[in-house]
Amino acid sequence: MKLQYQLNAAFAALILIVMSISAFYIYSLLMDMLIQDERGQLQERALLLNQVSQEEDTSVRLSQLTELVQDQNYPLLLFDLSEEQVLFSTLPSETAEDWMNRFEDELASQEVWESNGESYVVYPIAFAPHSAQRILVMATPLDDLQIVQNAFAQRMIRVIVIGLLLALAVSYFMTNRLVTPLSRLKQEVKKIEQRKFSEVKPVQSTGEIKEVERSVRHMSEELERYINTQKQFFQNASHELKTPLMSIQGYAEGIRDGIFEGKDAERGLNVMVSETERLKKIVNEMILLAKLDSSEDVYRPSEVNLADLTDQAQDRVYPLANEKGVVLHSRSYHKFTSYVDPERVLQALINIIGNGIRHANTRVDIISNVSKDVLSIKVIDDGPGIPEDLLPQLFQRFIKGKEGETGLGLAISRAIIERSGGTISASNNEEGSGAVFEIRLPKRHPDHK
């Protein structure tokens, strides 16, 4: 069943239930209201009749009384309790006698009297002020009120039907506005499923559906980027793995066929060992990246002072800086404790600082600052900087610059820093030549995952 039909059915059911309950409640109250209104009218007539009965002019009194009671369809009863005698009645004699006999014990406090299967709305009043035993009873058949009640119920049913139809029309209009964007969004998701990312178009919508639509388009862009990255990764990986394998294969076949002998064969063996080590390093780094991206237990956090890790990283890269003739300048900072994997974070710092040394001319600055429980570590070199076309993809796998090694160091560093809850970015130095790498790491606690 389509969502639009489900919403319309639910809305119609809700309206029907609410209106039915309201109609039942009003229908139930209506009879009480009619009874009270009828008793008020009966009271006015009873008082008028009582007033006329006290008229001093007998001829006038008789003519008015005759005029008031001449309608035999107007139920009226006058009886004397002391003499137990019905003085006047337009009701059936059995009903009149029954009411007189039951008046004091049962009927005096009731608003509706019954007799012989008939019900009446009544209003009793003492008829003569000189004789409290004379009771005038004004009555109206309850059937008359029920006719009014039933007529009202019929009108109420018509109102409910018309209201329900109008509610369904409004519901259809509103749900159509709601479901149409969802249907279009479903079509766009189908395009993503078929990997037609370039054909995904925005959907006109509002509210939460608009937020979902933005998320879907963002997901489409991320999937497209991810698939392109994976394609590029496999292309670059195959190239990086093919180069050392070709060198190993060439020298191995040359030595086997006797083409390389003596010193050439020894040099070939050295190249094979070197390329094998390089190949091993590439494979190990690829495995590490895969593990960092997954949930495998390769990241073992503990409470550590990041200032100590920065100092250790500088000590590890000092031989490389000495070899390249590059001077390291660092600004120390106060203790900054966080819950990270010390070995992995140290590896990331070594990669970033080592990258700066390889591309620097004479100097690498390591500047650390703490702001709002976030440690910022900037590695600034005075080299040629990063080519603009390389900046957007610098941290992708097998993307390397002129002095790069395997093209996996920066990708590994990003994976480690992000696994540690931080961020890493790269840009060119606006104050001069060279590149700027910034690592931002927050304070983390053991309960942080």
N, C-alpha and C positions, 0 to 999 in steps of 0.2 A: 504494500500500500504506500502510495507516494506521501511524502512529508506534508504537502499542501492539503491533501485529503485528511490526513491524520489531525492536522491543526484545526481544519474546519470542523471536523467531527467533534474534537475535544471542546472547541469553543461553543459549538451548538449545544453539546451536552451540558456544559456549564451554564449557559444561558437558560436552557430549559429547566434545569434543576433549580436554579435561583428563582426564576419566575414562577415555577410550580409551587415552591415552598412559600413564596410571597403571596401567591393567589390563594393557597390553602389557608394561610394565616389571616388574610383579609376576609376570605369567605366565612371563616369561623367567627371573626369579630363582628362581621356585618349583622348577624342575627341579634347579637347583644345590643348593637347600636340601634337596630330597628325596634327592638323591644323597649329600650329606654326612651326612644323618640315617641313610640306609640303610647307608652304610659304617660308621658308628658301631655300628649293630646287628650288622653282620657281624663287626666287630672283637670285640665282646663274645662272639659265638658261637664265633669262631675261637679266642679265648683259653680259652674254656670247654672246647672240644674238645681243645685242646693240653694243658690241665690234666688232663683225664680220661685222655688217652693216656699220661700219666706215672704213673698210679695203680699202686701196687705190686701190689695184689691183681688178678691177671689176670682172674678171674671178674667182679669188679665192673667193671673197665675195659671188658670186652667187652659186658657188659649195658648200660652207659651209652652206649658208642659206638653200639651197635645202636639204642638208643632215640633218639639224636640224628639218625641218618641213615636211619631206617626210612622217613621220608617221601620218596618218590622225586621229589616236586615241589620238593624243596629242593635247588637246584644245589650240588654239592660236588665238589671235585677234589683229589686227592692224587697227586703225581708225584715221581719221583726224577730230579734233573737229571744226576747222575753216571752213572746206568745208563740214562738216557733211557727211563724206563719209567713208565707210568701205574699207580699202585698201587691207586687206588680212584677211582671217578667215578660220579656220578648224571647226568652230562651225556652227550650223544651222543658216541660214540667219536671221530668226526671232529673235533668241537670240542675234546675233551680233548687229542688229539694235536696239533692246531694250536696250542693255547695253550702246551703244553709246549715245542714247538719255537720259538715266538716269544717266550718269556718273557724270556730274558736280553737279547736284542737290541732288543726293541720294547715289550713289555707291562709290564715291571716298574714303570715310573714312571707308568702310566696308571690312571685311576679307572674308566673304562668300556672293556670289551674287546668286540671284535666277532669273529664267526665264522659263516660260512654264512648271512649276512644277519640274524643275531640279535645283539642288544646286551645286555650284562650289566653291572650295577654289581658290582665285585669288591673283595675285600680279601684279598691274599696274605700268608701268614705262614710263617716257618720252623717246620716241624711238630715235629721232634725236636731237642732241644738238642745231642745227640751227633752229629747229621748235618745240617749247614746246607744240604745239597743237597736235602733233602726239603721240598717246598713244599706248604702247604695253601691252597687257594683257595676262599673262600666267595663265592658269587655270588647275585645277584637279577636276574631278567629286567627289562630297562628298560621293557618293555611294561607291567609292573605299575605302575611309577611314572607312566608316561604316562597310565594309566587314572585315577590319582589326580589328575594334572595336568588332564586333560580334565574330570573331575568338578568340579574347582575352577573351571575356565574357564566351565562352564555356570552355576555359582552366581554367578560374577562377572558374567556377562551379565545374569542376573536382577537382580542388585544395581544394575547400570548402568541397566537399564530402569526399575526402581522409583525410583532416584535421579533419573533424568531426568524422570520424571512428577512427582515431588515438586518438583523444581527448576522445572518449568514452572508448577506451581500457585503456588509462591512468586513466580515471575517475574510471573505474571498479576496476582497481588494487588498486588505492588509497582508494576508499571507502570500498573495501573489507578489507583492513588493518585497516580501521577505525571502520567498523561495526562488524567485527569478535570479537574484545574484548568486544564490547557492548553486543553482543549475548551471549557470555560466562558469562559476568557480570549479564545478565538477569537470566541465569540459577542459578548463585550463590544466587541472590536475592530470587529466588523461594525456594531455600533450607532454607533461613532465614524465609521465609513465612511459611514453613512447620516445622519450629523449629528444623531443622537438622543442628545445629550450628557446630557440630564436622566435618561435611562434607564440609564446606565452604573452598574453596581453593583459593590461589592467582591467578590473571589473568595477563598474560603477556601483558603489554600495556605501553604507554608513554604519556607524557603531562597531559592534564586535565583529560583524562580518567583514568590515573594512580592515580591521586589524588582522583577521585570519587571511584575508586576501594579500595583505602586505607580507605576512609570514610565508605564504605560499610562493609569492614571487621571489622573496629573499631565498627561500629554500631552492627554488629553481636556479637562481644565480649561483648559489653555493654548490649545488650538484654539478652544474655545468663547469664551474671552476675546478671542482674536485676531479671530475672525469678528465678534463683537459690536463690537470696536474698529473694524474695517474698515467695518462698517455705519454706525457713528456718525461715522467719519471722512468717509465719502462724504456723509452727511447734512449734517455741519457744513461740509464743503468746498463743497457746492452752495449752502448758505446764504451763506457768506462770499463766494463768487464771484458769486452772484446779486445781492447788494446793490450793489456798485459798477457792475455791468453795467446794472442797472435805472436807476441815477442817470445813467449815460452815455447810455443809450437815451432816457430822458425828456427830458433837456436837448437831445440831438441832434434828436429829433423836434420839440421845441418851437421850436428855432432854424430847422429846415427849414420848418416850417409858419408861421413868422412870429409865433408866440405870444410869443417872447422877442425883444425888440429893444433896441438901445442898451445901457444899463448892465446890464439883465437878461441880454441875450445874452452880454455880456462875463463877467458873473458865472457864467453857465452854462458857458462855455468853460473858465473857471478850475476849476470843479467837475469838469468832464470830464477835464481834465489831472490834477487831484489824484486822482481816482478811478482813472484809468489808471495812475498811479504806484503807487497802493495795490494795484491788481490785479496789476501787474507784480511787486511785492514778494512778494505771496502766492504767485504762480506760481513765482518764483525760489526761495522758501523750500521749497515743496513739492518742487521738483526736487532741491534740496540734500538734503532729508530722504531722498528716494528713493535718491540716490546714496550717502549715508552708510550706509543699510541694506543696500546691495548691495556688490559687490566692485569697483565702478568706482574708477578712480584719482583720487579727489578728496581722499584723505587722504595727505599727503606728510610723514612724520615726519622729524625731525632732532633732534640733541642740543641741548637748550635749557634755560636756567635759568628755572624757573617763577616765581621771585621777580620777575624782570624782567617777565614777562608780566602778573603781578598789578599791578605799578606802571604798566605801559602801559594796562591796562584802567581803572585809576582815572583816569589822565590823559584817556582818551577820554570817560568819562562825567562829567567835572568840569563841562562846560557845562550838562548836564542837571541836575546837582545844584544848580548855582548858580541855574538858572532856577526850580527847585522850592523853593529856600531850604532845602536839606538839606545838613547838614555830614557829610563823610566822615571817619571815624576808622579808622586801620589800625595793626596791629601787624606790624612787619617781622620777618623770620626769616632765618636763614642761607641760603646758596646751596643750592638743591635742583635737581639736574640730572636730567632725564628725557628719554626718546626719544619725543617726540610731535610732532604737527603744530602749530607755533607759531601759525599764522594761525587754525586752527580752535579751538584751546584759548583763544586770545585772544577769539575771537568768543563762545565759551561764557561766559567770565568777564564780558564786557561785557553779555551778555544777563542774567545772574544779578544783577550789581551794578545794572544799569539797572532791572531789575524791582524790586529793593529800594528804589531811589530813588523810583520812581513811586508806591509804596505807603507810603512813610515819611511821618511827620509832620515831624520835624526832624532826624533823625539816622540814619546807617547805619554800623554797625561791621563792619570786615573783619578777622577774626582768623585768623591762620595758625599752625599748629603742625606739627612733624615728629615722628613716632613710628614706630619700627621700619620705616624706609625708606618711610613713607607720609606724604604731605603732605595735611593737612586745612585747607581754606579755608572758613571760616564767614562768611556774609553775613547780618547781623542788622539788621533795621529796627525802628523803634518805631511802626509803623502799626497798623491794626486787626487784623492777622493774617489767616490763611487760613480761610475757612469750612470747617467739618468735613466737609460733604458734598462739598467740592471737592478735599480732600486726596488721596483714593485715585486720582483721575484727573487730577491736576494736570499731569503731564508728557505727557499724551496730546495728540494733534494737535487744534487748533482749540478747546482748552479754555482759556478765559481768564477772568480776574477783571474787576473793575470798571474798572480802569485799563489793561487789556490792549489790545494793538494787533491783531495778526493771529491770536494764539492758537497760533503756531508757534514762538515764541522758546524756551520751556522744552523743547519736544519736540526742537528742534535741539540745545539745550545737552546734554540727556541723551544723544542719539545721539553727539555729539562726545566727551563724557566717557567713555561706555562703549567707544567705538572706541579711546580712549586707555588702556583697561585700568582705568579708575576707576569710581567710583559717585557718584551724586548723590541727595540726599534732601531732603525739605522737612517742616517741622513748625512748630508754633506755639511761641513762646518761653514756657517755663515760669516764667521769672524775671520776666516782665512782659508787656506788650503787644508785638505784632509777630510777624513770621515769621522763621524760621531756615532758610537754605539751606546745606547742607554738601556740599562737593565733596571727594572723597578720590581722590588720584592717587598711584600707586606709582612707585618708580624703575624705569625700563625701560631696556633696552640695545638696541643696533642689531639684535642677533640675535633679539629678541623680536618675535613676530608677533601 
